[in-house]
Amino acid sequence: MSFILVVDDNHITRRALITLLRLDGHRADGLTDGGELISFLDSHDPHLVVLDVMMPKVHGLEALRIIRADARRSRLPVLLYTALDDDAIREEARRLGVADYILKGMRWPELRERIKRHLPESDAVPEPA
Protein backbone atom coordinates (compact mmCIF):
# COMPACT_ATOMS: atom_id res chain seq x y z
CA MET A 1 0.00 0.00 0.00
CA SER A 2 1.38 3.41 -0.94
CA PHE A 3 1.58 6.34 1.45
CA ILE A 4 0.60 9.63 -0.20
CA LEU A 5 0.85 12.95 1.59
CA VAL A 6 -1.44 15.83 0.57
CA VAL A 7 -0.22 19.32 1.51
CA ASP A 8 -2.80 22.06 0.97
CA ASP A 9 -4.00 24.90 3.19
CA ASN A 10 -7.55 24.56 1.84
CA HIS A 11 -9.29 22.12 4.18
CA ILE A 12 -11.98 21.13 1.68
CA THR A 13 -9.52 20.35 -1.11
CA ARG A 14 -7.16 18.50 1.23
CA ARG A 15 -9.91 16.35 2.82
CA ALA A 16 -11.54 15.55 -0.53
CA LEU A 17 -8.28 14.37 -2.06
CA ILE A 18 -7.36 12.33 1.03
CA THR A 19 -10.79 10.66 0.97
CA LEU A 20 -10.51 9.78 -2.73
CA LEU A 21 -7.00 8.40 -2.25
CA ARG A 22 -8.10 6.26 0.70
CA LEU A 23 -11.11 4.94 -1.23
CA ASP A 24 -8.65 4.03 -3.97
CA GLY A 25 -6.66 1.88 -1.53
CA HIS A 26 -3.84 4.25 -0.58
CA ARG A 27 -2.76 5.30 2.86
CA ALA A 28 -3.15 9.09 2.76
CA ASP A 29 -2.63 11.91 5.22
CA GLY A 30 -2.61 15.70 5.01
CA LEU A 31 -0.77 18.78 6.16
CA THR A 32 -1.59 22.48 5.83
CA ASP A 33 1.69 24.10 4.72
CA GLY A 34 5.20 23.55 3.44
CA GLY A 35 6.79 24.08 6.85
CA GLU A 36 4.76 21.21 8.28
CA LEU A 37 5.84 19.10 5.31
CA ILE A 38 9.54 19.72 5.91
CA SER A 39 9.19 18.79 9.61
CA PHE A 40 7.06 15.74 8.77
CA LEU A 41 9.68 14.41 6.35
CA ASP A 42 12.23 14.26 9.17
CA SER A 43 10.39 11.26 10.62
CA HIS A 44 8.17 9.88 7.82
CA ASP A 45 8.73 8.48 4.34
CA PRO A 46 5.77 9.01 2.02
CA HIS A 47 5.94 7.43 -1.42
CA LEU A 48 4.60 10.59 -3.05
CA VAL A 49 3.64 14.16 -2.09
CA VAL A 50 0.81 16.17 -3.64
CA LEU A 51 1.77 19.78 -2.90
CA ASP A 52 -0.18 23.02 -3.32
CA VAL A 53 1.80 26.11 -4.38
CA MET A 54 0.09 29.05 -2.67
CA MET A 55 0.15 28.40 1.09
CA PRO A 56 0.89 30.45 4.19
CA LYS A 57 4.24 30.26 5.96
CA VAL A 58 6.24 28.10 3.51
CA HIS A 59 5.20 28.37 -0.16
CA GLY A 60 4.99 25.12 -2.13
CA LEU A 61 7.94 25.98 -4.39
CA GLU A 62 10.09 26.83 -1.36
CA ALA A 63 9.16 23.49 0.22
CA LEU A 64 10.09 21.74 -3.04
CA ARG A 65 13.42 23.61 -3.09
CA ILE A 66 14.18 22.41 0.47
CA ILE A 67 13.18 18.82 -0.36
CA ARG A 68 15.43 18.74 -3.43
CA ALA A 69 18.38 20.10 -1.43
CA ASP A 70 18.14 17.14 0.98
CA ALA A 71 19.96 14.12 -0.48
CA ARG A 72 17.61 11.75 1.39
CA ARG A 73 14.57 13.29 -0.32
CA SER A 74 15.95 14.30 -3.70
CA ARG A 75 14.09 11.50 -5.53
CA LEU A 76 10.77 11.80 -3.66
CA PRO A 77 8.04 12.28 -6.29
CA VAL A 78 6.35 15.64 -5.71
CA LEU A 79 3.29 16.63 -7.73
CA LEU A 80 2.34 20.29 -7.64
CA TYR A 81 -1.45 20.55 -7.44
CA THR A 82 -2.38 24.17 -7.93
CA ALA A 83 -4.89 26.64 -9.30
CA LEU A 84 -2.01 28.68 -10.77
CA ASP A 85 -1.71 28.27 -14.53
CA ASP A 86 1.46 30.33 -14.65
CA ASP A 87 4.33 29.60 -17.05
CA ALA A 88 6.99 31.12 -14.78
CA ILE A 89 5.91 28.98 -11.81
CA ARG A 90 5.62 25.91 -14.04
CA GLU A 91 9.17 26.49 -15.33
CA GLU A 92 10.56 27.02 -11.81
CA ALA A 93 8.84 23.80 -10.70
CA ARG A 94 10.43 21.89 -13.60
CA ARG A 95 13.83 23.34 -12.75
CA LEU A 96 13.37 22.11 -9.18
CA GLY A 97 12.52 18.60 -10.37
CA VAL A 98 8.75 18.42 -9.84
CA ALA A 99 7.36 15.09 -11.04
CA ASP A 100 4.16 16.67 -12.41
CA TYR A 101 2.31 20.00 -12.49
CA ILE A 102 -1.44 19.48 -12.12
CA LEU A 103 -4.10 22.17 -12.29
CA LYS A 104 -6.83 21.96 -9.66
CA GLY A 105 -10.20 21.07 -11.08
CA MET A 106 -8.94 18.02 -12.95
CA ARG A 107 -11.46 15.18 -12.84
CA TRP A 108 -10.65 12.36 -10.40
CA PRO A 109 -10.03 9.59 -13.01
CA GLU A 110 -7.42 11.78 -14.73
CA LEU A 111 -5.86 12.88 -11.44
CA ARG A 112 -5.75 9.24 -10.28
CA GLU A 113 -3.80 8.30 -13.41
CA ARG A 114 -1.33 11.15 -12.95
CA ILE A 115 -0.71 10.12 -9.33
CA LYS A 116 -0.43 6.43 -10.22
CA ARG A 117 2.11 7.25 -12.95
CA HIS A 118 4.54 8.61 -10.35
CA LEU A 119 4.19 5.95 -7.65
CA PRO A 120 6.93 3.35 -7.37
CA GLU A 121 5.73 0.23 -9.24
CA SER A 122 5.53 -1.91 -6.10
CA ASP A 123 3.30 0.70 -4.41
CA ALA A 124 0.80 1.28 -7.20
CA VAL A 125 -2.76 0.27 -6.41
CA PRO A 126 -4.48 -1.79 -9.11
CA GLU A 127 -7.40 -0.29 -11.00
CA PRO A 128 -10.78 -1.01 -9.40
CA ALA A 129 -12.73 -3.77 -11.17
C-alpha positions in Angstrom: 0.0 0.0 0.0 1.4 3.4 -0.9 1.6 6.3 1.5 0.6 9.6 -0.2 0.9 12.9 1.6 -1.4 15.8 0.6 -0.2 19.3 1.5 -2.8 22.1 1.0 -4.0 24.9 3.2 -7.6 24.6 1.8 -9.3 22.1 4.2 -12.0 21.1 1.7 -9.5 20.4 -1.1 -7.2 18.5 1.2 -9.9 16.3 2.8 -11.5 15.5 -0.5 -8.3 14.4 -2.1 -7.4 12.3 1.0 -10.8 10.7 1.0 -10.5 9.8 -2.7 -7.0 8.4 -2.3 -8.1 6.3 0.7 -11.1 4.9 -1.2 -8.6 4.0 -4.0 -6.7 1.9 -1.5 -3.8 4.2 -0.6 -2.8 5.3 2.9 -3.1 9.1 2.8 -2.6 11.9 5.2 -2.6 15.7 5.0 -0.8 18.8 6.2 -1.6 22.5 5.8 1.7 24.1 4.7 5.2 23.6 3.4 6.8 24.1 6.8 4.8 21.2 8.3 5.8 19.1 5.3 9.5 19.7 5.9 9.2 18.8 9.6 7.1 15.7 8.8 9.7 14.4 6.3 12.2 14.3 9.2 10.4 11.3 10.6 8.2 9.9 7.8 8.7 8.5 4.3 5.8 9.0 2.0 5.9 7.4 -1.4 4.6 10.6 -3.0 3.6 14.2 -2.1 0.8 16.2 -3.6 1.8 19.8 -2.9 -0.2 23.0 -3.3 1.8 26.1 -4.4 0.1 29.0 -2.7 0.1 28.4 1.1 0.9 30.5 4.2 4.2 30.3 6.0 6.2 28.1 3.5 5.2 28.4 -0.2 5.0 25.1 -2.1 7.9 26.0 -4.4 10.1 26.8 -1.4 9.2 23.5 0.2 10.1 21.7 -3.0 13.4 23.6 -3.1 14.2 22.4 0.5 13.2 18.8 -0.4 15.4 18.7 -3.4 18.4 20.1 -1.4 18.1 17.1 1.0 20.0 14.1 -0.5 17.6 11.8 1.4 14.6 13.3 -0.3 15.9 14.3 -3.7 14.1 11.5 -5.5 10.8 11.8 -3.7 8.0 12.3 -6.3 6.4 15.6 -5.7 3.3 16.6 -7.7 2.3 20.3 -7.6 -1.4 20.5 -7.4 -2.4 24.2 -7.9 -4.9 26.6 -9.3 -2.0 28.7 -10.8 -1.7 28.3 -14.5 1.5 30.3 -14.6 4.3 29.6 -17.1 7.0 31.1 -14.8 5.9 29.0 -11.8 5.6 25.9 -14.0 9.2 26.5 -15.3 10.6 27.0 -11.8 8.8 23.8 -10.7 10.4 21.9 -13.6 13.8 23.3 -12.8 13.4 22.1 -9.2 12.5 18.6 -10.4 8.8 18.4 -9.8 7.4 15.1 -11.0 4.2 16.7 -12.4 2.3 20.0 -12.5 -1.4 19.5 -12.1 -4.1 22.2 -12.3 -6.8 22.0 -9.7 -10.2 21.1 -11.1 -8.9 18.0 -13.0 -11.5 15.2 -12.8 -10.7 12.4 -10.4 -10.0 9.6 -13.0 -7.4 11.8 -14.7 -5.9 12.9 -11.4 -5.7 9.2 -10.3 -3.8 8.3 -13.4 -1.3 11.1 -12.9 -0.7 10.1 -9.3 -0.4 6.4 -10.2 2.1 7.2 -13.0 4.5 8.6 -10.3 4.2 6.0 -7.7 6.9 3.4 -7.4 5.7 0.2 -9.2 5.5 -1.9 -6.1 3.3 0.7 -4.4 0.8 1.3 -7.2 -2.8 0.3 -6.4 -4.5 -1.8 -9.1 -7.4 -0.3 -11.0 -10.8 -1.0 -9.4 -12.7 -3.8 -11.2 
